[in-house]
Amino acid sequence: MPAPAPRVTHAYDGDLVLFLIGVRLHQPWRLGVVGRVLAAMPRMIAELERNREQAACGEAEDLGYLGARTLLDGGHPTVLQYWRSTEQLYRYAAAPGLEHRPAWKAFHGYAASAPRAVTIWHETYAVPAGGLESIYAGPSTFGLASLAGTVPVARRGERARERLAVG
């Protein structure tokens, strides 16, 4: 009989911000508006990934972005982004020389021409240190563990309640 899959949890310590952002397409035939909305996110993620790599080498200021995953919700894209702090997330969103600010302004400009074509939404969750837990039982990880690495589940506690208490 094969050995059971290892049980691990994320190796991340500290405060965490989970930022979910998505697009709901209501009028996909409005290709001009829909296409511009869908094209903006990959540019921003690419910029953030480049910054993360450059910051790790000491070549750029760390924006606080830890990583992201894209999911489909009923055929609509949703991006889960992990950040170190809300302050860093807000700083990125407001920075005039980075991708988000011009994309946001452009969206509001062309969304006015087709107000029912797309919905942009986001949710922000600020999780204090010790306020999150995870478990991965199987050969692969997802989410925070795929970005921050793993530790054996016993290090933080065998049960979810214990892992939340430890942090």
N, CA, C and O of each residue as an XYZ file, in Angstrom:
668
protein
N       0.844     -1.185      0.000
C       0.000      0.000      0.000
C       0.886      1.245      0.000
O       1.829      1.330      0.787
N       0.592      2.218     -0.880
C       1.429      3.429     -0.934
C       1.291      4.248      0.347
O       0.263      4.218      1.025
N       2.351      4.973      0.652
C       2.338      5.852      1.826
C       1.340      6.975      1.606
O       1.160      7.425      0.475
N       0.684      7.440      2.673
C      -0.256      8.555      2.505
C       0.479      9.824      2.070
O       1.664     10.003      2.350
N      -0.245     10.687      1.388
C       0.319     11.964      0.942
C       0.682     12.798      2.168
O      -0.036     12.778      3.168
N       1.786     13.525      2.095
C       2.158     14.366      3.242
C       1.129     15.469      3.464
O       0.536     15.989      2.518
N       0.934     15.808      4.715
C       0.049     16.917      5.077
C       0.931     18.093      5.453
O       1.755     18.002      6.363
N       0.747     19.208      4.736
C       1.561     20.394      4.975
C       0.652     21.611      5.121
O      -0.538     21.563      4.809
N       1.241     22.689      5.598
C       0.562     23.971      5.698
C       1.504     25.049      5.153
O       2.688     24.793      4.931
N       0.977     26.238      4.943
C       1.808     27.315      4.387
C       2.928     27.691      5.358
O       2.802     27.506      6.568
N       4.003     28.210      4.822
C       5.142     28.644      5.631
C       5.129     30.150      5.876
O       6.087     30.689      6.430
N       4.067     30.832      5.475
C       4.017     32.296      5.577
C       3.742     32.730      7.005
O       2.890     32.152      7.680
N       4.457     33.742      7.466
C       4.223     34.359      8.772
C       4.016     35.852      8.559
O       4.680     36.458      7.718
N       3.120     36.436      9.299
C       2.912     37.874      9.226
C       1.513     38.222      8.744
O       0.702     37.349      8.435
N       1.256     39.519      8.689
C      -0.009     40.011      8.158
C      -0.113     39.631      6.689
O       0.896     39.435      6.012
N      -1.343     39.530      6.207
C      -1.570     39.164      4.816
C      -2.814     39.889      4.318
O      -3.779     40.071      5.060
N      -2.781     40.292      3.074
C      -3.951     40.871      2.428
C      -4.316     39.978      1.251
O      -3.485     39.696      0.387
N      -5.553     39.544      1.230
C      -6.081     38.784      0.102
C      -6.983     39.743     -0.668
O      -7.979     40.244     -0.147
N      -6.610     39.982     -1.916
C      -7.331     40.912     -2.775
C      -7.922     40.110     -3.926
O      -7.185     39.521     -4.717
N      -9.227     40.085     -4.021
C      -9.919     39.405     -5.105
C     -10.440     40.461     -6.057
O     -11.052     41.441     -5.633
N     -10.202     40.264     -7.336
C     -10.701     41.208     -8.333
C     -11.207     40.404     -9.524
O     -10.591     39.423     -9.940
N     -12.323     40.835    -10.052
C     -12.896     40.083    -11.153
C     -13.651     40.948    -12.136
O     -13.875     42.140    -11.924
N     -14.033     40.295    -13.223
C     -14.788     40.929    -14.299
C     -15.985     40.043    -14.608
O     -15.850     38.830    -14.768
N     -17.139     40.655    -14.689
C     -18.344     39.960    -15.137
C     -18.691     40.539    -16.504
O     -18.905     41.743    -16.649
N     -18.741     39.666    -17.495
C     -19.033     40.098    -18.860
C     -20.533     39.973    -19.111
O     -21.082     38.872    -19.077
N     -21.187     41.091    -19.361
C     -22.629     41.093    -19.595
C     -22.968     41.207    -21.079
O     -23.984     40.680    -21.531
N     -22.127     41.886    -21.822
C     -22.343     42.072    -23.258
C     -21.051     41.738    -23.998
O     -20.346     42.637    -24.456
N     -20.737     40.437    -24.115
C     -19.460     40.063    -24.734
C     -19.318     40.510    -26.185
O     -18.204     40.555    -26.707
N     -20.406     40.833    -26.833
C     -20.318     41.312    -28.219
C     -19.757     42.730    -28.295
O     -19.413     43.198    -29.380
N     -19.662     43.417    -27.163
C     -19.047     44.754    -27.130
C     -17.533     44.569    -27.021
O     -16.933     44.897    -25.997
N     -16.929     44.049    -28.072
C     -15.537     43.624    -28.042
C     -14.557     44.738    -27.672
O     -13.559     44.483    -26.998
N     -14.826     45.945    -28.098
C     -13.912     47.048    -27.790
C     -13.770     47.263    -26.297
O     -12.654     47.358    -25.786
N     -14.878     47.340    -25.601
C     -14.859     47.562    -24.157
C     -14.365     46.321    -23.443
O     -13.474     46.404    -22.598
N     -14.930     45.174    -23.771
C     -14.584     43.923    -23.103
C     -13.109     43.600    -23.295
O     -12.429     43.219    -22.342
N     -12.613     43.746    -24.505
C     -11.212     43.436    -24.787
C     -10.255     44.305    -24.012
O      -9.252     43.810    -23.496
N     -10.538     45.592    -23.917
C      -9.655     46.494    -23.175
C      -9.661     46.173    -21.688
O      -8.625     46.252    -21.027
N     -10.833     45.808    -21.159
C     -10.910     45.444    -19.739
C     -10.096     44.180    -19.482
O      -9.319     44.121    -18.529
N     -10.275     43.173    -20.329
C      -9.577     41.903    -20.131
C      -8.071     42.019    -20.355
O      -7.307     41.262    -19.756
N      -7.634     42.931    -21.189
C      -6.208     43.095    -21.483
C      -5.452     43.800    -20.362
O      -4.234     43.649    -20.261
N      -6.128     44.553    -19.533
C      -5.445     45.350    -18.513
C      -4.840     44.486    -17.400
O      -3.725     44.755    -16.954
N      -5.554     43.461    -16.950
C      -5.069     42.675    -15.811
C      -3.759     41.946    -16.104
O      -2.857     42.001    -15.268
N      -3.604     41.273    -17.229
C      -2.308     40.611    -17.480
C      -1.126     41.578    -17.472
O      -0.034     41.215    -17.035
N      -1.335     42.800    -17.948
C      -0.245     43.791    -17.916
C       0.123     44.133    -16.471
O       1.303     44.241    -16.136
N      -0.882     44.301    -15.626
C      -0.608     44.628    -14.224
C       0.074     43.470    -13.508
O       1.028     43.678    -12.759
N      -0.410     42.247    -13.734
C       0.200     41.081    -13.089
C       1.650     40.920    -13.555
O       2.530     40.631    -12.744
N       1.904     41.104    -14.840
C       3.274     41.007    -15.360
C       4.175     42.043    -14.695
O       5.316     41.745    -14.340
N       3.660     43.257    -14.530
C       4.428     44.312    -13.872
C       4.744     43.919    -12.431
O       5.874     44.085    -11.970
N       3.749     43.403    -11.730
C       3.939     43.012    -10.327
C       4.893     41.832    -10.199
O       5.698     41.790     -9.269
N       4.816     40.877    -11.114
C       5.734     39.734    -11.092
C       7.171     40.198    -11.338
O       8.100     39.738    -10.674
N       7.345     41.112    -12.299
C       8.691     41.652    -12.567
C       9.234     42.348    -11.323
O      10.399     42.176    -10.962
N       8.377     43.135    -10.671
C       8.817     43.843     -9.479
C       9.216     42.866     -8.383
O      10.225     43.062     -7.707
N       8.428     41.820     -8.209
C       8.744     40.837     -7.159
C      10.124     40.224     -7.412
O      10.916     40.075     -6.482
N      10.412     39.869     -8.666
C      11.715     39.289     -9.010
C      12.840     40.304     -8.820
O      13.895     39.974     -8.278
N      12.611     41.543     -9.269
C      13.638     42.574     -9.138
C      13.878     42.930     -7.671
O      15.021     43.143     -7.265
N      12.807     42.994     -6.873
C      12.950     43.313     -5.454
C      13.713     42.207     -4.726
O      14.494     42.490     -3.817
N      13.496     40.962     -5.114
C      14.208     39.835     -4.495
C      15.710     39.928     -4.746
O      16.507     39.445     -3.941
N      16.098     40.547     -5.857
C      17.518     40.727     -6.200
C      18.059     42.068     -5.717
O      19.231     42.374     -5.937
N      17.228     42.866     -5.066
C      17.658     44.171     -4.598
C      17.704     45.228     -5.678
O      18.329     46.273     -5.492
N      17.048     44.977     -6.814
C      17.086     45.903     -7.942
C      15.910     46.867     -7.986
O      15.887     47.773     -8.819
N      14.921     46.683     -7.092
C      13.746     47.560     -7.083
C      13.139     47.560     -5.684
O      13.350     46.643     -4.890
N      12.381     48.615     -5.410
C      11.638     48.663     -4.150
C      10.536     47.604     -4.191
O       9.839     47.467     -5.197
N      10.382     46.870     -3.116
C       9.369     45.822     -3.021
C       7.992     46.467     -2.897
O       7.739     47.226     -1.961
N       7.105     46.166     -3.840
C       5.748     46.721     -3.807
C       4.838     45.996     -2.816
O       3.753     46.490     -2.505
N       5.260     44.838     -2.318
C       4.459     44.101     -1.356
C       3.599     43.008     -1.952
O       2.901     42.302     -1.223
N       3.636     42.858     -3.253
C       2.877     41.820     -3.958
C       3.573     40.486     -3.763
O       4.776     40.370     -3.993
N       2.821     39.479     -3.339
C       3.390     38.152     -3.111
C       3.129     37.197     -4.268
O       3.935     36.303     -4.527
N       2.012     37.379     -4.964
C       1.681     36.504     -6.082
C       0.190     36.496     -6.332
O      -0.578     37.129     -5.606
N      -0.218     35.772     -7.370
C      -1.627     35.747     -7.747
C      -1.977     34.432     -8.431
O      -1.109     33.716     -8.931
N      -3.253     34.140     -8.439
C      -3.804     33.009     -9.162
C      -5.070     33.487     -9.856
O      -5.841     34.263     -9.291
N      -5.281     33.019    -11.082
C      -6.484     33.375    -11.826
C      -7.405     32.164    -11.869
O      -6.980     31.050    -12.175
N      -8.664     32.402    -11.559
C      -9.684     31.359    -11.555
C     -10.836     31.788    -12.443
O     -10.995     32.972    -12.737
N     -11.632     30.831    -12.866
C     -12.854     31.139    -13.599
C     -14.044     30.836    -12.715
O     -14.153     29.748    -12.150
N     -14.931     31.800    -12.601
C     -16.158     31.671    -11.819
C     -17.315     31.785    -12.792
O     -17.686     32.889    -13.191
N     -17.886     30.659    -13.176
C     -18.964     30.689    -14.156
C     -18.527     31.272    -15.485
O     -19.324     31.897    -16.186
N     -17.260     31.070    -15.837
C     -16.726     31.604    -17.084
C     -16.200     33.021    -16.979
O     -15.694     33.570    -17.957
N     -16.314     33.615    -15.813
C     -15.836     34.985    -15.593
C     -14.522     34.932    -14.818
O     -14.427     34.216    -13.820
N     -13.510     35.675    -15.257
C     -12.214     35.615    -14.568
C     -12.229     36.313    -13.216
O     -12.806     37.387    -13.050
N     -11.576     35.665    -12.256
C     -11.354     36.213    -10.921
C      -9.881     36.017    -10.595
O      -9.346     34.922    -10.773
N      -9.224     37.060    -10.121
C      -7.821     36.971     -9.751
C      -7.713     37.104     -8.242
O      -8.215     38.062     -7.653
N      -7.049     36.129     -7.621
C      -6.731     36.173     -6.195
C      -5.313     36.687     -6.083
O      -4.375     36.057     -6.572
N      -5.154     37.831     -5.440
C      -3.820     38.403     -5.248
C      -3.483     38.373     -3.762
O      -4.338     38.611     -2.909
N      -2.227     38.078     -3.474
C      -1.728     38.061     -2.107
C      -0.754     39.222     -1.943
O       0.170     39.384     -2.740
N      -0.969     40.034     -0.895
C      -0.145     41.202     -0.613
C       0.294     41.165      0.847
O      -0.340     40.513      1.677
N       1.378     41.865      1.153
C       1.855     41.945      2.535
C       1.032     42.913      3.385
O       0.859     42.691      4.584
N       0.527     43.980      2.776
C      -0.224     44.961      3.568
C      -1.195     45.735      2.689
O      -1.011     45.833      1.475
N      -2.229     46.281      3.315
C      -3.164     47.122      2.575
C      -2.470     48.400      2.119
O      -2.769     48.918      1.043
N      -1.541     48.914      2.934
C      -0.833     50.130      2.550
C      -0.081     49.928      1.245
O      -0.090     50.812      0.389
N       0.566     48.785      1.076
C       1.302     48.524     -0.159
C       0.350     48.330     -1.341
O       0.630     48.787     -2.449
N      -0.764     47.658     -1.104
C      -1.770     47.495     -2.161
C      -2.292     48.857     -2.609
O      -2.368     49.128     -3.807
N      -2.648     49.709     -1.660
C      -3.169     51.041     -1.992
C      -2.115     51.892     -2.691
O      -2.425     52.638     -3.620
N      -0.864     51.776     -2.237
C       0.218     52.549     -2.862
C       0.368     52.150     -4.327
O       0.533     53.006     -5.196
N       0.310     50.843     -4.598
C       0.398     50.398     -5.987
C      -0.786     50.931     -6.792
O      -0.607     51.431     -7.903
N      -1.991     50.826     -6.237
C      -3.189     51.252     -6.968
C      -3.148     52.736     -7.331
O      -3.681     53.139     -8.365
N      -2.520     53.542     -6.488
C      -2.509     54.992     -6.711
C      -1.272     55.503     -7.444
O      -1.225     56.671     -7.829
N      -0.278     54.652     -7.642
C       0.980     55.111     -8.230
C       0.791     55.530     -9.690
O       0.412     54.701    -10.517
N       1.048     56.798    -10.023
C       0.804     57.269    -11.390
C       1.728     56.659    -12.435
O       1.352     56.591    -13.605
N       2.915     56.216    -12.059
C       3.856     55.679    -13.035
C       3.742     54.179    -13.261
O       4.523     53.607    -14.021
N       2.772     53.532    -12.606
C       2.607     52.084    -12.756
C       1.313     51.783    -13.513
O       0.526     52.689    -13.792
N       1.099     50.523    -13.841
C       0.009     50.128    -14.747
C      -1.402     50.363    -14.213
O      -2.299     50.661    -15.002
N      -1.634     50.242    -12.898
C      -3.014     50.270    -12.410
C      -3.713     51.608    -12.629
O      -4.829     51.647    -13.146
N      -3.084     52.669    -12.251
C      -3.747     53.985    -12.297
C      -4.223     54.340    -13.710
O      -5.383     54.722    -13.865
N      -3.393     54.235    -14.733
C      -3.896     54.543    -16.075
C      -4.972     53.558    -16.538
O      -5.902     53.951    -17.243
N      -4.859     52.284    -16.151
C      -5.881     51.306    -16.543
C      -7.219     51.649    -15.901
O      -8.266     51.534    -16.537
N      -7.182     52.069    -14.649
C      -8.395     52.442    -13.925
C      -9.054     53.659    -14.587
O     -10.267     53.680    -14.796
N      -8.247     54.662    -14.910
C      -8.790     55.853    -15.572
C      -9.371     55.507    -16.940
O     -10.445     55.985    -17.303
N      -8.657     54.674    -17.695
C      -9.143     54.277    -19.024
C     -10.450     53.497    -18.910
O     -11.369     53.714    -19.700
N     -10.540     52.601    -17.947
C     -11.768     51.827    -17.773
C     -12.962     52.751    -17.567
O     -14.003     52.577    -18.202
N     -12.815     53.721    -16.692
C     -13.938     54.630    -16.436
C     -14.280     55.466    -17.658
O     -15.432     55.860    -17.838
N     -13.304     55.738    -18.489
C     -13.576     56.474    -19.724
C     -14.384     55.662    -20.711
O     -15.411     56.134    -21.199
N     -13.944     54.445    -21.021
C     -14.689     53.687    -22.023
C     -15.876     52.940    -21.448
O     -16.765     52.547    -22.203
N     -15.926     52.726    -20.132
C     -17.106     52.101    -19.536
C     -18.308     53.032    -19.625
O     -19.451     52.577    -19.676
N     -18.052     54.318    -19.644
C     -19.155     55.265    -19.769
C     -19.866     55.110    -21.107
O     -21.058     55.400    -21.209
N     -19.150     54.657    -22.138
C     -19.770     54.476    -23.457
C     -20.594     53.193    -23.537
O     -21.424     53.039    -24.433
N     -20.365     52.277    -22.605
C     -21.116     51.004    -22.587
C     -21.286     50.568    -21.141
O     -20.689     49.578    -20.718
N     -22.106     51.306    -20.367
C     -22.175     51.082    -18.917
C     -22.694     49.707    -18.498
O     -22.501     49.310    -17.349
N     -23.337     48.984    -19.387
C     -23.867     47.670    -19.022
C     -23.054     46.509    -19.591
O     -23.455     45.353    -19.455
N     -21.928     46.798    -20.220
C     -21.141     45.751    -20.882
C     -20.369     44.882    -19.896
O     -20.348     43.659    -20.038
N     -19.739     45.493    -18.903
C     -18.924     44.744    -17.940
C     -19.109     45.306    -16.538
O     -19.447     46.475    -16.349
N     -18.881     44.450    -15.580
C     -18.801     44.863    -14.183
C     -17.406     44.511    -13.690
O     -16.956     43.376    -13.845
N     -16.732     45.468    -13.106
C     -15.459     45.231    -12.427
C     -15.790     45.228    -10.934
O     -16.505     46.105    -10.449
N     -15.275     44.257    -10.224
C     -15.517     44.204     -8.781
C     -14.221     43.818     -8.065
O     -13.322     43.222     -8.658
N     -14.144     44.165     -6.790
C     -13.039     43.668     -5.964
C     -13.475     43.575     -4.512
O     -14.407     44.248     -4.071
N     -12.775     42.723     -3.791
C     -12.951     42.570     -2.348
C     -11.553     42.511     -1.745
O     -10.650     41.901     -2.318
N     -11.373     43.149     -0.582
C     -10.085     43.175      0.090
C     -10.261     42.627      1.500
O     -11.123     43.078      2.254
N      -9.434     41.652      1.841
C      -9.458     41.052      3.172
C      -8.100     41.256      3.822
O      -7.095     40.748      3.324
N      -8.055     41.991      4.925
C      -6.823     42.205      5.680
C      -6.815     41.199      6.826
O      -7.660     41.255      7.720
N      -5.858     40.285      6.791
C      -5.792     39.205      7.768
C      -4.574     39.431      8.661
O      -3.440     39.412      8.184
N      -4.809     39.644      9.957
C      -3.670     39.849     10.847
C      -2.871     38.564     11.030
O      -3.394     37.466     10.838
N      -1.608     38.705     11.400
C      -0.768     37.538     11.671
C      -1.498     36.619     12.646
O      -2.071     37.073     13.636
N      -1.468     35.337     12.355
C      -2.164     34.363     13.199
C      -3.610     34.169     12.813
O      -4.279     33.309     13.385
N      -4.124     34.938     11.861
C      -5.529     34.875     11.487
C      -5.810     34.047     10.254
O      -6.888     34.154      9.669
N      -4.855     33.219      9.846
C      -5.112     32.368      8.689
C      -4.507     30.994      8.946
O      -3.542     30.851      9.697
N      -5.090     29.999      8.312
C      -4.560     28.643      8.404
C      -4.834     27.949      7.090
O      -5.699     28.364      6.320
N      -4.085     26.881      6.841
C      -4.264     26.126      5.608
C      -3.810     24.697      5.828
O      -3.069     24.395      6.763
N      -4.269     23.829      4.950
C      -3.764     22.461      4.923
C      -3.805     21.981      3.481
O      -4.727     22.294      2.728
N      -2.795     21.223      3.119
C      -2.688     20.647      1.784
C      -2.314     19.183      1.981
O      -1.257     18.873      2.530
N      -3.167     18.306      1.540
C      -2.917     16.871      1.660
C      -2.922     16.298      0.248
O      -3.985     16.056     -0.324
N      -1.773     16.090     -0.294
C      -1.655     15.602     -1.660
C      -0.333     16.012     -2.248
O       0.492     16.631     -1.575
N      -0.128     15.674     -3.492
C       1.184     15.924     -4.099
C       1.430     17.363     -4.548
O       2.548     17.688     -4.948
N       0.425     18.231     -4.493
C       0.653     19.608     -4.935
C      -0.012     20.590     -3.985
O      -0.892     20.228     -3.204
N       0.425     21.834     -4.066
C      -0.149     22.895     -3.242
C      -0.808     23.923     -4.141
O      -0.687     23.872     -5.365
N      -1.498     24.845     -3.523
C      -2.203     25.901     -4.223
C      -2.167     27.130     -3.332
O      -1.845     27.046     -2.147
N      -2.496     28.259     -3.910
C      -2.671     29.474     -3.119
C      -1.420     29.892     -2.381
O      -0.323     29.902     -2.940
N      -1.597     30.237     -1.122
C      -0.511     30.793     -0.319
C       0.682     29.839     -0.232
O       1.826     30.287     -0.311
N       0.445     28.557     -0.074
C       1.550     27.602      0.049
C       2.381     27.538     -1.228
O       3.593     27.328     -1.162
N       1.760     27.714     -2.373
C       2.528     27.687     -3.620
C       3.384     28.942     -3.766
O       4.344     28.946     -4.537
N       3.054     29.994     -3.046
C       3.822     31.239     -3.106
C       4.863     31.342     -1.992
O       5.949     31.885     -2.193
N       4.517     30.814     -0.815
C       5.373     31.001      0.358
C       6.082     29.734      0.813
O       6.882     29.777      1.748
N       5.804     28.618      0.172
C       6.401     27.365      0.609
C       5.563     26.704      1.693
O       4.536     27.236      2.116
N       6.016     25.538      2.134
C       5.253     24.751      3.103
C       6.117     24.315      4.278
O       7.346     24.311      4.208
N       5.446     23.953      5.344
C       6.057     23.305      6.510
C       5.150     22.136      6.876
O       3.968     22.139      6.535
N       5.692     21.140      7.565
C       4.832     20.037      7.996
C       3.691     20.557      8.869
O       3.888     21.444      9.698
N       2.510     20.003      8.676
C       1.336     20.487      9.391
C       1.525     20.406     10.907
O       0.994     21.243     11.636
N       2.269     19.418     11.386
C       2.475     19.261     12.831
C       3.182     20.464     13.447
O       3.033     20.722     14.641
N       3.959     21.210     12.639
C       4.677     22.366     13.170
C       3.717     23.459     13.648
O       4.026     24.191     14.589
N       2.562     23.568     13.003
C       1.586     24.601     13.380
C       0.369     24.026     14.078
O      -0.421     24.779     14.647
N       0.197     22.713     14.048
C      -0.943     22.078     14.704
C      -1.665     21.124     13.769
O      -1.799     21.387     12.574
N      -2.124     20.023     14.322
C      -2.806     19.003     13.519
C      -4.206     19.436     13.100
O      -4.693     18.994     12.060
N      -4.849     20.267     13.863
C      -6.220     20.696     13.591
C      -6.245     22.178     13.200
O      -5.384     22.955     13.611
N      -7.242     22.550     12.403
C      -7.379     23.950     11.969
C      -7.419     24.895     13.160
O      -6.791     25.953     13.125
N      -8.135     24.538     14.200
C      -8.237     25.381     15.399
C      -6.853     25.646     16.004
O      -6.561     26.757     16.446
N      -6.017     24.619     16.015
C      -4.661     24.784     16.554
C      -3.808     25.673     15.659
O      -3.050     26.510     16.152
N      -3.928     25.496     14.355
C      -3.120     26.309     13.439
C      -3.499     27.779     13.511
O      -2.636     28.646     13.374
N      -4.785     28.074     13.724
C      -5.194     29.478     13.878
C      -4.678     30.050     15.187
O      -4.322     31.227     15.247
N      -4.630     29.255     16.215
C      -4.155     29.736     17.506
C      -2.658     30.025     17.488
O      -2.187     30.918     18.193
N      -1.901     29.260     16.672
C      -0.452     29.416     16.617
C      -0.061     30.571     15.720
O       0.863     31.322     16.031
N      -0.771     30.716     14.591
C      -0.458     31.781     13.644
C       0.528     31.392     12.611
O       0.876     32.203     11.753
